[in-house]
Amino acid sequence: MIEQVVPGSEQLWDICVVGTGPVGMALAMELERLGKTVVVLESGAQEQAQGQHAKIVDLERHAPMEIAVVRALGGTSWTWGGRCVAYDDVDWLDRDFVPDADWPLTHDEIRPWYKPAAEYLTCGNDNFDIPYKRPLTDGLTLNFVERWARDSRVILEHREHLLASEKIKISLNTTVTAINLSADGASVESLSVTTSQGATVIRAKRFVLAMGGVETTRVLLATQQKWPTKFGGIDGPLGRYYMGHISGKIASIAFDRPADIADLDFILDGSGSFYRRRLMLTTEAQLEHKVLNTAFWPDNPPFYDPGHGSGVLSSVWIALSIPPMGRKLVSEGIRLAHIGPRPFPVLAHLRNAILGAPQGAADLFKILRDRFIRKPKKPGFLVQNSGGKYALHYHAEQIPHAESRITLGSETDAFGVPRAVIDLRFQEQDVDSVLKSHEVLDAALRANQLGRLEYWAAPEKRREKVWAHAADGYHQVGTTRMGDDPATSVVDSDLRVHGVKNLFIASSSAFPTTGQANSTFLAVAFAVRLAELLNRD
């Protein structure tokens, strides 16, 4: 229920969670299920508001924080795409070609928490390995699937429950401005917060930061200014190894049998949720070729290029290019990627839409029906064609690199907290791996008589194309990494901050690697696991 924190209150809470995004939301509900009373602090209100501003060192590499972060009850679940993906076994291995990538626990230790994570994220179940209809060779697998939330705005699934709960006390418009450590620095005594009624402190026995990767890192860096030996020390691991994914398209996939595209389209299973197969390289193939984990899937050609000649794709582009309409169709980050750079070729798209009528209008109606009328809504659409050729999207792991980092700048926000300076850096190895993975995939497709790749650029131009796609900011990984050594990590395998016995971090920022997977699902699994640990603590 909503319970505004009153300035001057001396109440001591058992557990305080900061953040109501998918991770904080799941953590609070799991604590409630275990019989715990928890206060949850949210910087925003019930309606969406822009996230914190930050200085982006390279604007081509990182999305603006205004669209990457949401301040509201539900956090980034308002703009999340809804894709739920488990990490793969290969992600947890000690790979000699992936530096600084050690996990302090095994995949089997977190796997039991996939099931409750799937329930909180409403993606049906935790089965991410569905054998393909026939065995494949040469390092190719179609067994691994991504699942999709019934509604990507998962706050809408849980909002009534959260607001009615007697054990979950939500304080909106409550912004954390400082972490106040005890005299010996061994524990957190309180959080300084600013509320709509003024400044106060929140006292609790245990505190969990679930504010998203950048914001969690920012408040810890601000604390480190007063406690320079904490969190691995100044210029230690805190804020370093900032990662996301490298994602884009440089080729088409042409199927030998056009009907095979049905195997890689969205499929509604018995759980009432959609899943989709991805083209991937097996663990053995990745290790043999020393490539980073990458997932591929067939996709529509870029919407923004009217050269596709498709009436329905141009109609969708027109809808997306109108901000109020486009934001109802997809999240803002995806909308901006689809509409492409200015100047917009409006006349060419109108020509496609007119020439493609009435079939284009009929196809567009089906898309809108599947996205807005049918339940569960279809998470995307693929315009199938008789030629069996589609754009091939890749979503690839980014290696950890210490100089890719978040620091604090001299500018402060409205609450006097220094703003973040974000320097997300990609490496040549990231690009090398994308190119090599395409080569291995092409050979495997041909060997299995599934199809082939057709590149969009000559070999000497492909590296440039991959670099052009090297950008993220939505998957905020690595800056509070977990590990056994306090000198090289910020939290341990239980997400407890080294040297601060009652402070925990529930965020993808604790992950040492990104894998090919979006980070939300695993972060929620860790949050559910943390609730169990707090219950036993």
ZAMARGU-4260 file (C-alpha; in steps of 0.2 Angstrom, whole numbers, plus 5000, padded with zeros to 4 digits):
<rodrens>
0) 5000/5000/5000 | 5005/5018/4998 | 5013/5025/5014 | 5021/5041/5013 | 5037/5042/5024
5) 5035/5057/5036 | 5050/5067/5040 | 5057/5065/5057 | 5050/5047/5059 | 5061/5036/5070
10) 5053/5020/5063 | 5065/5005/5061 | 5060/4994/5046 | 5065/4976/5044 | 5070/4978/5026
15) 5070/4993/5014 | 5071/4991/4995 | 5075/5005/4984 | 5067/5004/4967 | 5051/4997/4960
20) 5056/4991/4943 | 5054/4973/4938 | 5068/4968/4950 | 5063/4978/4965 | 5045/4973/4962
25) 5048/4955/4962 | 5059/4956/4977 | 5046/4965/4987 | 5032/4952/4982 | 5043/4938/4986
30) 5047/4945/5003 | 5029/4947/5006 | 5026/4929/5001 | 5038/4924/5015 | 5029/4934/5028
35) 5040/4949/5028 | 5035/4968/5029 | 5045/4979/5018 | 5046/4997/5014 | 5049/5001/4996
40) 5056/5018/4990 | 5052/5025/4973 | 5059/5041/4967 | 5044/5044/4955 | 5025/5044/4956
45) 5012/5032/4949 | 5014/5040/4932 | 5029/5039/4921 | 5043/5052/4922 | 5059/5054/4913
50) 5075/5046/4921 | 5090/5055/4928 | 5101/5065/4916 | 5119/5060/4914 | 5134/5065/4904
55) 5137/5053/4890 | 5155/5053/4884 | 5151/5046/4867 | 5133/5049/4862 | 5135/5036/4848
60) 5138/5022/4860 | 5124/5025/4874 | 5106/5029/4874 | 5101/5045/4883 | 5096/5042/4901
65) 5080/5051/4898 | 5074/5036/4888 | 5084/5022/4896 | 5077/5025/4914 | 5060/5028/4920
70) 5055/5036/4937 | 5038/5029/4942 | 5030/5015/4951 | 5036/5000/4940 | 5052/5008/4934
75) 5058/5003/4917 | 5044/4990/4916 | 5035/5004/4907 | 5047/5004/4893 | 5054/4986/4894
80) 5051/4976/4878 | 5046/4960/4888 | 5059/4948/4882 | 5064/4935/4895 | 5080/4926/4891
85) 5090/4914/4902 | 5109/4915/4903 | 5117/4900/4894 | 5129/4887/4902 | 5143/4894/4892
90) 5141/4911/4901 | 5146/4903/4917 | 5162/4894/4911 | 5180/4900/4913 | 5184/4905/4895
95) 5202/4910/4892 | 5197/4922/4878 | 5185/4932/4889 | 5195/4942/4902 | 5189/4947/4920
100) 5173/4936/4917 | 5173/4925/4933 | 5156/4921/4941 | 5157/4917/4960 | 5144/4904/4958
105) 5138/4891/4945 | 5123/4891/4934 | 5115/4877/4944 | 5115/4888/4959 | 5104/4901/4951
110) 5094/4889/4940 | 5081/4885/4953 | 5075/4903/4954 | 5071/4904/4935 | 5053/4897/4939
115) 5048/4910/4951 | 5056/4923/4940 | 5045/4917/4926 | 5030/4919/4936 | 5034/4937/4942
120) 5038/4942/4924 | 5022/4932/4917 | 5032/4924/4903 | 5024/4907/4905 | 5037/4895/4912
125) 5056/4893/4914 | 5058/4881/4899 | 5071/4889/4888 | 5077/4873/4880 | 5064/4866/4868
130) 5072/4853/4856 | 5071/4857/4838 | 5062/4845/4827 | 5078/4837/4820 | 5096/4836/4826
135) 5108/4849/4819 | 5127/4848/4816 | 5142/4859/4814 | 5139/4869/4830 | 5122/4875/4826
140) 5107/4874/4838 | 5089/4880/4837 | 5085/4872/4854 | 5086/4888/4864 | 5071/4900/4865
145) 5067/4917/4872 | 5050/4919/4881 | 5039/4935/4882 | 5030/4943/4896 | 5011/4943/4893
150) 5012/4961/4895 | 5029/4970/4894 | 5022/4983/4906 | 5023/4970/4921 | 5018/4984/4933
155) 5001/4983/4926 | 5000/4964/4931 | 5005/4968/4949 | 5000/4986/4952 | 4983/4982/4961
160) 4992/4969/4972 | 5006/4981/4977 | 4994/4995/4981 | 4983/4984/4991 | 4996/4974/5001
165) 4997/4976/5020 | 5015/4970/5020 | 5023/4980/5006 | 5023/4999/5010 | 5027/5010/4995
170) 5034/5027/4998 | 5032/5037/4981 | 5042/5053/4977 | 5055/5047/4989 | 5073/5050/4982
175) 5088/5043/4990 | 5102/5056/4992 | 5114/5048/5003 | 5119/5031/5011 | 5124/5034/5029
180) 5136/5021/5036 | 5140/5018/5054 | 5155/5025/5062 | 5166/5010/5058 | 5159/5009/5040
185) 5153/4991/5043 | 5134/4994/5041 | 5121/5006/5035 | 5112/5015/5048 | 5100/5025/5037
190) 5097/5032/5020 | 5095/5051/5018 | 5080/5054/5007 | 5070/5069/5000 | 5051/5067/5000
195) 5037/5078/4994 | 5036/5083/5012 | 5054/5087/5015 | 5070/5078/5019 | 5071/5064/5031
200) 5080/5047/5034 | 5075/5029/5032 | 5081/5017/5046 | 5081/4999/5043 | 5090/4983/5048
205) 5094/4978/5030 | 5094/4989/5014 | 5093/4983/4996 | 5097/4994/4981 | 5087/4990/4966
210) 5088/5006/4957 | 5095/5000/4940 | 5113/4998/4935 | 5118/5017/4933 | 5108/5024/4947
215) 5114/5011/4960 | 5132/5014/4954 | 5130/5033/4955 | 5124/5032/4974 | 5138/5021/4979
220) 5151/5032/4970 | 5144/5046/4980 | 5145/5037/4996 | 5163/5032/4991 | 5168/5050/4991
225) 5166/5050/5009 | 5172/5033/5012 | 5187/5031/4999 | 5192/5013/5005 | 5174/5006/5003
230) 5168/4996/4988 | 5186/4991/4982 | 5193/5008/4985 | 5195/5023/4973 | 5198/5017/4956
235) 5193/5000/4961 | 5180/4989/4953 | 5165/5001/4957 | 5159/5009/4941 | 5171/4999/4930
240) 5167/4985/4917 | 5151/4994/4911 | 5143/4983/4898 | 5128/4980/4887 | 5126/4971/4871
245) 5131/4974/4853 | 5116/4972/4842 | 5111/4975/4824 | 5110/4968/4806 | 5123/4966/4793
250) 5116/4952/4783 | 5100/4943/4777 | 5096/4925/4779 | 5089/4915/4764 | 5081/4899/4769
255) 5082/4884/4757 | 5064/4880/4761 | 5054/4896/4764 | 5042/4887/4775 | 5055/4885/4788
260) 5052/4902/4794 | 5037/4896/4804 | 5049/4888/4816 | 5057/4904/4820 | 5042/4915/4821
265) 5032/4919/4838 | 5024/4904/4844 | 5010/4904/4858 | 5012/4889/4869 | 5001/4880/4882
270) 5006/4892/4896 | 4998/4907/4887 | 5014/4916/4883 | 5024/4917/4867 | 5041/4910/4864
275) 5053/4911/4849 | 5068/4900/4844 | 5085/4908/4841 | 5099/4903/4829 | 5114/4900/4841
280) 5131/4892/4841 | 5133/4878/4853 | 5144/4879/4868 | 5157/4868/4860 | 5157/4879/4844
285) 5159/4895/4854 | 5174/4888/4863 | 5182/4881/4847 | 5180/4897/4838 | 5183/4908/4853
290) 5168/4919/4849 | 5157/4928/4862 | 5139/4922/4865 | 5128/4928/4851 | 5109/4925/4847
295) 5102/4927/4829 | 5084/4928/4823 | 5076/4932/4806 | 5068/4950/4806 | 5060/4962/4795
300) 5071/4973/4784 | 5075/4990/4792 | 5058/5000/4793 | 5066/5016/4790 | 5073/5012/4773
305) 5059/5013/4760 | 5069/5003/4748 | 5061/4988/4755 | 5046/4992/4745 | 5034/4985/4757
310) 5017/4993/4760 | 5014/4986/4777 | 5032/4990/4783 | 5030/5008/4777 | 5013/5010/4785
315) 5021/5004/4802 | 5035/5016/4799 | 5022/5030/4797 | 5013/5025/4813 | 5030/5024/4823
320) 5036/5041/4816 | 5021/5050/4825 | 5027/5050/4843 | 5010/5049/4852 | 5005/5034/4841
325) 5022/5026/4840 | 5025/5026/4859 | 5009/5016/4861 | 5016/5003/4849 | 5033/5000/4856
330) 5045/5007/4869 | 5053/5024/4865 | 5071/5016/4862 | 5064/5003/4850 | 5053/5017/4841
335) 5068/5028/4838 | 5079/5013/4831 | 5065/5009/4819 | 5061/5026/4812 | 5080/5029/4809
340) 5089/5046/4806 | 5083/5062/4800 | 5078/5068/4787 | 5063/5056/4786 | 5059/5050/4768
345) 5040/5052/4771 | 5035/5053/4753 | 5044/5037/4749 | 5035/5028/4763 | 5018/5036/4758
350) 5021/5029/4740 | 5025/5012/4747 | 5009/5012/4758 | 4998/5018/4744 | 5005/5006/4731
355) 5004/4992/4743 | 4985/4995/4747 | 4974/4986/4750 | 4985/4971/4755 | 4996/4982/4766
360) 4981/4989/4775 | 4974/4971/4778 | 4992/4966/4785 | 4993/4981/4796 | 4976/4978/4803
365) 4982/4960/4808 | 4997/4967/4816 | 4987/4980/4826 | 4974/4967/4831 | 4988/4955/4837
370) 4997/4969/4847 | 4982/4978/4855 | 4966/4967/4854 | 4971/4949/4856 | 4977/4943/4873
375) 4991/4939/4876 | 4997/4952/4864 | 5009/4946/4851 | 5026/4953/4856 | 5031/4957/4838
380) 5028/4953/4820 | 5037/4946/4805 | 5031/4950/4787 | 5033/4933/4779 | 5037/4931/4761
385) 5037/4918/4748 | 5056/4920/4744 | 5061/4915/4761 | 5073/4929/4763 | 5074/4940/4779
390) 5085/4952/4788 | 5096/4943/4801 | 5097/4952/4818 | 5111/4948/4830 | 5112/4951/4849
395) 5129/4948/4855 | 5139/4948/4871 | 5151/4962/4875 | 5167/4958/4884 | 5171/4966/4901
400) 5183/4980/4900 | 5189/4990/4915 | 5190/5007/4906 | 5172/5006/4901 | 5165/5014/4916
405) 5153/5026/4926 | 5161/5040/4936 | 5154/5056/4944 | 5155/5073/4936 | 5155/5090/4944
410) 5137/5094/4940 | 5124/5089/4953 | 5106/5085/4951 | 5091/5094/4960 | 5095/5085/4976
415) 5113/5089/4976 | 5120/5072/4971 | 5133/5072/4958 | 5127/5066/4940 | 5134/5051/4932
420) 5147/5052/4918 | 5145/5037/4907 | 5159/5031/4896 | 5153/5015/4888 | 5166/5008/4877
425) 5166/4993/4865 | 5182/4984/4859 | 5188/4977/4843 | 5186/4959/4851 | 5167/4963/4852
430) 5167/4967/4833 | 5178/4952/4828 | 5167/4940/4837 | 5151/4947/4828 | 5160/4945/4811
435) 5167/4927/4816 | 5150/4921/4823 | 5142/4926/4806 | 5155/4916/4797 | 5152/4901/4808
440) 5133/4902/4807 | 5134/4903/4788 | 5144/4888/4786 | 5133/4878/4799 | 5117/4884/4789
445) 5124/4877/4773 | 5130/4861/4781 | 5113/4858/4788 | 5104/4863/4772 | 5094/4876/4781
450) 5100/4891/4771 | 5114/4904/4769 | 5119/4922/4774 | 5119/4936/4761 | 5129/4950/4767
455) 5124/4968/4764 | 5142/4975/4762 | 5158/4969/4755 | 5170/4961/4767 | 5181/4976/4769
460) 5165/4986/4774 | 5157/4974/4787 | 5168/4979/4802 | 5163/4997/4799 | 5144/4992/4799
465) 5146/4982/4815 | 5154/4997/4824 | 5140/5008/4818 | 5128/4997/4828 | 5139/4996/4844
470) 5128/5005/4856 | 5117/5001/4871 | 5112/5009/4888 | 5097/4999/4891 | 5106/4983/4898
475) 5116/4991/4912 | 5128/4977/4917 | 5145/4975/4927 | 5148/4991/4937 | 5144/4983/4954
480) 5151/4966/4949 | 5150/4951/4960 | 5165/4940/4966 | 5174/4933/4980 | 5188/4946/4981
485) 5183/4963/4989 | 5198/4971/4979 | 5191/4966/4962 | 5172/4965/4965 | 5158/4975/4975
490) 5146/4961/4980 | 5148/4943/4985 | 5138/4929/4977 | 5123/4933/4989 | 5123/4951/4983
495) 5129/4957/4999 | 5141/4972/4998 | 5159/4967/5003 | 5162/4975/5021 | 5145/4982/5023
500) 5135/4968/5032 | 5117/4974/5029 | 5118/4982/5012 | 5113/4972/4996 | 5112/4976/4977
505) 5099/4968/4967 | 5103/4973/4949 | 5111/4967/4933 | 5125/4979/4937 | 5131/4964/4948
510) 5134/4952/4934 | 5152/4950/4928 | 5147/4946/4910 | 5132/4950/4899 | 5130/4934/4888
515) 5118/4935/4874 | 5103/4937/4885 | 5094/4953/4890 | 5098/4955/4908 | 5080/4957/4916
520) 5076/4939/4918 | 5092/4934/4927 | 5091/4950/4938 | 5074/4945/4944 | 5080/4927/4947
525) 5094/4934/4958 | 5081/4945/4967 | 5070/4930/4971 | 5085/4921/4978 | 5090/4936/4988
530) 5073/4937/4996 | 5075/4919/5002 | 5092/4923/5009 | 5086/4938/5018 | 5072/4928/5025
535) 5084/4916/5033 | 5097/4929/5038
</rodrens>
